[in-house]
Amino acid sequence: MGTVAVAQLKLGDKIGEDVLTPLGSVLFQKGKVITSKEIDILQAFLVTSVTVVNSFSESKAGDEKAEEKESAGTKGQPPATPLQREYEKMIDVLRHVFNSYITGQGMPIMDIRMQLERLLQHIADYKILTFVPRTFQERDYLLHNSVTSAMTSYLIAQWVGQPQKEWMQVALAGLLKDIGNVRIDRSILTKPNSLTPDEKEEMKRHTVLGYQLLKNVAALNEGVKLAALQHHEKVDGTGYPLGIDSSKIHPYAKIVSIADIFHAMTLNKSYRKAASPYLVLEQIQSDAFGKLDAGYVRTFVERVTQFHNGTVVRLSDDRIGEIVFSERTHPTRPWVSINGVIENLTVARHLHIKEVVK
């Protein structure tokens, strides 16, 4: 173990002691593996040196042990957390489900539920604004959207006061909302640019097709099936496929639609990059007026922004700073400390949080 200047850090070095920001928050914890992003953050916070455990002063044996430990995860990444491992297994199970339906097989509902239960055992470690899949390929966008929507829907169900016996069913609603896409032409689903009007109409069919696929699955309650049908309905009646208003939209569908919109905009697609989660929250707040359930949206935004003081973010002008305070009335526009200078985003409206770095 030794102290190394930030300018001399090597990719793959491992931090030996916690690194603190100027305000005393932990910037990186002991054991963090250095990548180019970590070096950028250290420089942005004017950190001049850090303690590492696998610098060139370490023995070859120590390097080999570090490599063995790293091999437990994807090459070049730290080992997966229990949440990430179960998330990746859930992606694999859902991929199998999609493929099974394409070939005409039935739904392995017990396999789905068992893996979802294993995933949700780690829900306390799931932070909606900062969770990023370890590996992501754009062709798997629908799978990632479905699994993240399941986790987020599970939390929203708790936050809005759904009975505990409903939480798992709401998570299943988030997971299976887009199952109807197995009946949509693959060339439309994987098209690398915007859809034509006719293709958009074809895509809209996934709601009815999904309901038809789920309606005879006895292990799913009616709310799960209606969420597949109704998650694109709007409370003012302008949605699809039925154009019904709030009084006829099932609570599961209202929850799932919020999760679906959030993750649709914060995951990469083939024709556009992911948007800032904070900008997406502002868009969802705007949609609460006539499009989404306003009470559910208010609760969602308040809860996901509640515990994020100390989060390291990149602003729209590419400066990196740390969230130090959030106003209750403007939860998407916190105060950000950049090298000891506070930017109040409720006042600096020309700025927004572009990326949650850590």
C-alpha positions as CSV (number, residue, x, y, z in Angstrom):
1,M,0.0,0.0,0.0
2,G,1.3,3.5,-0.9
3,T,0.3,7.0,-1.7
4,V,0.2,7.8,-5.5
5,A,-0.4,11.1,-7.2
6,V,-3.7,11.2,-9.1
7,A,-1.7,12.0,-12.3
8,Q,0.2,8.8,-11.9
9,L,-2.7,6.5,-11.2
10,K,-3.1,3.5,-13.5
11,L,-6.3,2.0,-14.7
12,G,-7.0,-1.0,-12.4
13,D,-5.4,0.5,-9.3
14,K,-7.4,-0.2,-6.2
15,I,-8.0,2.5,-3.6
16,G,-6.6,1.6,-0.2
17,E,-8.3,4.2,2.0
18,D,-11.6,6.1,1.7
19,V,-11.2,9.3,-0.4
20,L,-13.2,12.3,0.9
21,T,-14.6,15.4,-0.8
22,P,-13.7,18.9,0.5
23,L,-17.0,18.8,2.5
24,G,-16.1,15.5,4.2
25,S,-18.3,13.2,2.3
26,V,-16.9,9.9,1.0
27,L,-16.1,10.3,-2.7
28,F,-14.8,6.8,-3.2
29,Q,-14.7,3.9,-0.7
30,K,-11.7,1.7,0.1
31,G,-11.5,-1.0,-2.5
32,K,-12.8,1.1,-5.5
33,V,-11.1,0.1,-8.8
34,I,-9.8,3.0,-10.7
35,T,-11.1,3.6,-14.3
36,S,-10.8,6.8,-16.4
37,K,-14.1,8.1,-14.9
38,E,-12.7,7.9,-11.4
39,I,-9.6,9.8,-12.4
40,D,-11.8,12.5,-13.9
41,I,-13.8,12.8,-10.7
42,L,-10.7,13.0,-8.5
43,Q,-9.3,15.8,-10.7
44,A,-12.6,17.6,-10.7
45,F,-12.5,17.6,-6.8
46,L,-8.9,18.8,-6.8
47,V,-7.7,15.6,-5.1
48,T,-3.9,15.4,-5.6
49,S,-3.1,11.9,-4.2
50,V,-4.8,8.7,-3.0
51,T,-3.7,5.6,-1.2
52,V,-3.7,2.5,-3.5
53,V,-3.1,-1.1,-2.7
54,N,-1.9,-2.4,-6.0
55,S,0.5,0.3,-7.2
56,F,3.8,-0.7,-8.8
57,S,5.3,-0.8,-5.3
58,E,3.2,-3.9,-4.6
59,S,4.5,-7.3,-5.2
60,K,3.6,-9.4,-8.2
61,A,1.8,-11.8,-5.9
62,G,-0.4,-9.0,-4.7
63,D,-1.3,-8.1,-8.2
64,E,-2.2,-11.7,-9.0
65,K,-4.5,-11.8,-6.0
66,A,-6.2,-8.6,-7.1
67,E,-6.7,-10.1,-10.6
68,E,-8.2,-13.2,-9.1
69,K,-10.6,-11.1,-7.1
70,E,-11.6,-9.0,-10.1
71,S,-12.2,-12.1,-12.2
72,A,-15.2,-12.8,-10.1
73,G,-17.0,-10.2,-12.1
74,T,-16.9,-9.1,-15.7
75,K,-13.4,-8.3,-16.9
76,G,-12.5,-4.7,-16.2
77,Q,-15.3,-4.3,-13.6
78,P,-15.5,-4.9,-9.9
79,P,-17.3,-8.1,-8.8
80,A,-21.1,-8.0,-9.0
81,T,-23.1,-7.1,-6.0
82,P,-25.9,-9.6,-4.9
83,L,-28.4,-7.2,-6.4
84,Q,-26.6,-7.1,-9.7
85,R,-26.2,-10.9,-9.8
86,E,-29.9,-11.5,-9.3
87,Y,-30.7,-8.7,-11.7
88,E,-28.7,-10.4,-14.4
89,K,-30.3,-13.7,-13.7
90,M,-33.7,-12.0,-14.0
91,I,-32.7,-10.6,-17.4
92,D,-31.8,-14.2,-18.5
93,V,-35.1,-15.6,-17.2
94,L,-37.1,-12.9,-19.0
95,R,-35.1,-13.5,-22.2
96,H,-36.1,-17.2,-22.0
97,V,-39.8,-16.2,-21.4
98,F,-39.8,-13.9,-24.5
99,N,-38.1,-16.7,-26.6
100,S,-40.5,-19.3,-25.3
101,Y,-43.6,-17.3,-26.3
102,I,-42.1,-16.7,-29.7
103,T,-41.9,-20.4,-30.2
104,G,-45.4,-21.0,-28.9
105,Q,-44.5,-22.5,-25.5
106,G,-46.4,-21.5,-22.3
107,M,-45.2,-19.1,-19.6
108,P,-42.9,-20.5,-16.9
109,I,-44.7,-18.4,-14.3
110,M,-43.1,-20.2,-11.3
111,D,-39.6,-19.6,-12.6
112,I,-40.4,-16.0,-13.2
113,R,-41.8,-15.5,-9.7
114,M,-39.0,-17.4,-7.9
115,Q,-36.3,-15.3,-9.6
116,L,-38.2,-12.1,-9.0
117,E,-38.5,-12.9,-5.3
118,R,-34.7,-13.5,-5.2
119,L,-34.1,-10.2,-6.9
120,L,-36.5,-8.3,-4.6
121,Q,-34.7,-9.7,-1.5
122,H,-32.0,-7.1,-2.4
123,I,-34.4,-4.2,-3.0
124,A,-32.9,-2.2,-0.2
125,D,-29.8,-1.8,-2.3
126,Y,-31.7,-0.6,-5.3
127,K,-31.4,3.2,-5.8
128,I,-33.6,4.2,-8.7
129,L,-31.7,7.4,-9.7
130,T,-28.3,5.8,-9.7
131,F,-28.8,2.1,-10.6
132,V,-27.1,1.2,-13.9
133,P,-26.9,-2.4,-15.3
134,R,-23.3,-3.7,-15.3
135,T,-23.7,-4.8,-18.9
136,F,-26.1,-3.3,-21.4
137,Q,-26.7,-4.0,-25.0
138,E,-29.2,-1.9,-26.9
139,R,-30.8,-5.0,-28.4
140,D,-31.8,-6.0,-24.8
141,Y,-33.5,-2.6,-24.1
142,L,-36.9,-4.2,-23.6
143,L,-35.6,-6.7,-21.1
144,H,-33.8,-4.1,-19.0
145,N,-36.8,-1.8,-19.2
146,S,-39.0,-4.6,-17.9
147,V,-36.8,-5.7,-15.0
148,T,-36.1,-2.1,-13.8
149,S,-39.8,-1.3,-14.1
150,A,-40.6,-4.3,-12.0
151,M,-38.2,-3.1,-9.2
152,T,-39.4,0.5,-9.4
153,S,-43.1,-0.5,-9.5
154,Y,-42.5,-2.7,-6.4
155,L,-41.2,0.4,-4.5
156,I,-44.0,2.7,-5.8
157,A,-46.6,0.2,-4.7
158,Q,-45.2,0.5,-1.1
159,W,-44.9,4.3,-1.2
160,V,-48.5,4.9,-2.4
161,G,-49.9,2.6,0.2
162,Q,-50.8,-0.5,-1.7
163,P,-51.4,-3.5,0.7
164,Q,-48.3,-5.6,1.2
165,K,-50.0,-8.6,-0.4
166,E,-50.2,-6.6,-3.6
167,W,-46.5,-5.6,-3.9
168,M,-45.3,-8.8,-5.7
169,Q,-48.2,-8.7,-8.1
170,V,-47.4,-5.0,-8.9
171,A,-43.8,-6.0,-9.6
172,L,-45.0,-8.8,-11.9
173,A,-47.1,-6.1,-13.7
174,G,-44.0,-4.1,-14.3
175,L,-42.1,-7.1,-15.4
176,L,-44.7,-8.4,-17.9
177,K,-46.2,-5.1,-19.1
178,D,-44.5,-5.4,-22.6
179,I,-44.9,-9.2,-23.1
180,G,-47.1,-8.4,-26.1
181,N,-44.0,-7.3,-28.0
182,V,-43.3,-11.0,-28.7
183,R,-46.1,-10.7,-31.3
184,I,-44.7,-7.6,-32.9
185,D,-42.4,-7.7,-35.9
186,R,-38.8,-7.9,-34.8
187,S,-37.7,-5.4,-37.4
188,I,-39.9,-2.8,-35.8
189,L,-38.7,-3.6,-32.3
190,T,-35.0,-3.3,-33.3
191,K,-35.3,-0.5,-35.9
192,P,-32.3,1.9,-35.3
193,N,-34.2,5.1,-35.9
194,S,-37.7,6.6,-35.4
195,L,-40.8,4.6,-36.4
196,T,-43.1,5.6,-39.2
197,P,-46.8,6.3,-38.4
198,D,-47.8,2.9,-39.5
199,E,-45.0,1.2,-37.4
200,K,-46.1,3.2,-34.4
201,E,-49.7,1.9,-34.8
202,E,-48.3,-1.6,-35.0
203,M,-46.3,-1.1,-31.9
204,K,-49.4,0.1,-30.0
205,R,-50.9,-3.4,-30.5
206,H,-48.5,-4.8,-27.9
207,T,-50.9,-3.7,-25.2
208,V,-53.9,-5.7,-26.4
209,L,-51.6,-8.6,-27.4
210,G,-50.0,-8.6,-24.0
211,Y,-53.4,-8.8,-22.3
212,Q,-54.4,-11.7,-24.5
213,L,-51.2,-13.6,-23.6
214,L,-51.7,-13.1,-19.9
215,K,-55.5,-13.3,-19.5
216,N,-55.5,-17.1,-18.9
217,V,-52.4,-17.3,-16.6
218,A,-54.1,-18.2,-13.3
219,A,-51.1,-17.2,-11.1
220,L,-51.5,-13.5,-12.1
221,N,-54.3,-11.4,-10.7
222,E,-56.5,-9.2,-12.9
223,G,-54.4,-6.1,-12.1
224,V,-51.3,-7.6,-13.7
225,K,-53.3,-8.4,-16.9
226,L,-54.9,-4.9,-17.0
227,A,-51.5,-3.2,-16.5
228,A,-50.3,-4.9,-19.7
229,L,-53.4,-3.5,-21.4
230,Q,-53.6,-0.1,-19.8
231,H,-50.0,1.1,-19.1
232,H,-50.2,3.6,-22.0
233,E,-53.6,5.0,-21.0
234,K,-53.6,8.6,-19.7
235,V,-55.7,10.0,-16.9
236,D,-57.3,12.6,-19.3
237,G,-58.4,9.9,-21.7
238,T,-55.9,10.6,-24.5
239,G,-53.9,7.3,-24.2
240,Y,-54.3,4.0,-25.9
241,P,-55.6,1.4,-26.7
242,L,-59.0,2.2,-25.3
243,G,-58.8,6.0,-24.5
244,I,-60.2,5.5,-21.0
245,D,-59.8,8.1,-18.3
246,S,-58.5,7.9,-14.7
247,S,-61.7,6.4,-13.3
248,K,-61.3,3.3,-15.4
249,I,-57.5,2.8,-15.3
250,H,-56.4,0.1,-12.8
251,P,-54.0,1.3,-10.0
252,Y,-51.4,-1.2,-11.1
253,A,-51.4,0.4,-14.6
254,K,-51.0,3.9,-13.1
255,I,-48.0,2.7,-11.1
256,V,-46.4,0.8,-14.0
257,S,-46.8,3.7,-16.4
258,I,-44.7,5.9,-14.2
259,A,-41.9,3.3,-13.9
260,D,-42.1,2.6,-17.7
261,I,-41.7,6.2,-18.7
262,F,-38.9,6.8,-16.3
263,H,-36.9,3.8,-17.5
264,A,-37.8,4.3,-21.1
265,M,-36.1,7.7,-21.0
266,T,-33.1,6.8,-18.7
267,L,-32.0,3.7,-20.7
268,N,-30.1,3.9,-24.0
269,K,-32.0,3.1,-27.2
270,S,-30.6,2.4,-30.6
271,Y,-31.8,5.8,-31.9
272,R,-31.2,8.0,-28.8
273,K,-29.0,8.2,-25.7
274,A,-30.3,8.0,-22.2
275,A,-31.6,11.2,-20.6
276,S,-30.6,12.6,-17.2
277,P,-32.8,11.0,-14.5
278,Y,-33.3,14.5,-13.0
279,L,-34.6,15.9,-16.3
280,V,-36.8,12.8,-16.7
281,L,-38.3,13.4,-13.2
282,E,-39.1,17.0,-14.3
283,Q,-40.8,15.6,-17.5
284,I,-42.8,13.1,-15.4
285,Q,-43.9,16.0,-13.1
286,S,-45.0,17.9,-16.1
287,D,-46.9,14.9,-17.4
288,A,-48.7,14.6,-14.0
289,F,-51.0,17.4,-15.3
290,G,-53.5,15.3,-17.3
291,K,-51.3,12.4,-18.3
292,L,-50.3,10.5,-15.1
293,D,-51.8,10.1,-11.7
294,A,-50.7,13.3,-9.9
295,G,-50.6,11.8,-6.4
296,Y,-48.5,8.8,-7.5
297,V,-46.1,11.1,-9.3
298,R,-45.7,13.5,-6.4
299,T,-44.9,10.6,-4.1
300,F,-42.5,9.0,-6.6
301,V,-40.5,12.2,-7.1
302,E,-40.3,12.9,-3.4
303,R,-39.1,9.5,-2.5
304,V,-36.5,9.0,-5.2
305,T,-34.9,12.3,-4.5
306,Q,-35.1,12.1,-0.7
307,F,-31.8,10.5,0.3
308,H,-29.3,11.7,-2.3
309,N,-27.3,14.4,-0.4
310,G,-23.6,13.4,-1.1
311,T,-24.4,12.1,-4.6
312,V,-21.8,13.1,-7.2
313,V,-23.3,14.5,-10.4
314,R,-22.2,16.0,-13.7
315,L,-24.0,19.2,-14.7
316,S,-25.1,20.1,-18.2
317,D,-21.9,22.3,-18.5
318,D,-19.8,19.1,-17.7
319,R,-18.7,20.4,-14.2
320,I,-18.8,17.7,-11.6
321,G,-20.1,18.4,-8.1
322,E,-21.8,17.0,-5.0
323,I,-25.4,17.4,-4.0
324,V,-25.5,19.1,-0.6
325,F,-29.1,20.1,-0.2
326,S,-32.5,19.5,-1.8
327,E,-35.5,21.8,-1.4
328,R,-38.7,20.0,-0.7
329,T,-40.5,22.1,-3.3
330,H,-37.9,21.6,-6.0
331,P,-36.5,18.0,-5.5
332,T,-35.2,17.7,-9.0
333,R,-33.1,20.9,-8.7
334,P,-30.8,20.5,-5.7
335,W,-27.9,22.6,-4.5
336,V,-24.6,21.3,-5.9
337,S,-21.2,22.0,-4.5
338,I,-18.5,22.4,-7.1
339,N,-15.0,22.9,-5.7
340,G,-16.6,24.6,-2.7
341,V,-18.9,26.9,-4.7
342,I,-22.6,26.2,-4.5
343,E,-24.8,26.2,-7.6
344,N,-28.5,26.4,-6.6
345,L,-30.2,24.8,-9.6
346,T,-33.6,26.3,-8.6
347,V,-32.0,29.7,-9.5
348,A,-29.6,28.6,-12.2
349,R,-32.3,27.4,-14.5
350,H,-29.9,27.2,-17.5
351,L,-28.2,24.2,-15.8
352,H,-29.5,20.8,-15.0
353,I,-28.0,17.5,-13.8
354,K,-26.9,15.6,-16.8
355,E,-25.6,12.5,-15.2
356,V,-25.4,10.8,-11.8
357,V,-21.8,9.8,-11.5
358,K,-21.8,8.2,-8.1
